[in-house]
Amino acid sequence: MAIKPILKEELANSLKIQKKYEEELDKLPKGSLIKKRLRITSMITLF
């Protein structure tokens, strides 16, 4: 099936975006943000 490679690509993209966000957040002055963990769910519909 072609689903697994697509999911791997999406995971790689998400990890890349997360890394960029974390790098940018590290540039902000300490104490300007509060760390909070969010649970994000995505829906994938398979036909």
N, C-alpha and C positions, 0 to 999 in steps of 0.2 A: 504494500500500500504506500501511497505517497504522503500519508499524513505524518509519519514519523519525521521525515526530513524537514517538513514545514514547521513542526513543533520545535525541532532543534534550532532551526533558523530564528524562529520567534524568541526562543530562550536566549540565544546569543545576542539578538537585538536588545532584548530587555536588560540583560546584564551590562551591555555596553552603555545604555541610557542610564542605568543605575550608577555606574561608575562615574559618568560625567556629572550627574547630579551631586554625588558625594564629593567629587573634587571641587565643584563650585561652592558647595556648602562649607567645605573646609576653609575656603578663602574668606568667609564672613567672620566678623569679629566675634570672639567668644562671648557667650551670654546674650546674643541677639536672637537666638532661636531656642526652642524647647524641643528636645527629642521625643517623638511620639511614634509608636509603631501602629501602622494602619494595615488592616487586612483588606486586600483588594482581590476581588474575584472577577474572573472574566468568563464569558460564556462562549463556548465553541459549539456550533451546531454542525453535526455530521449528517450527511444525507446518504 
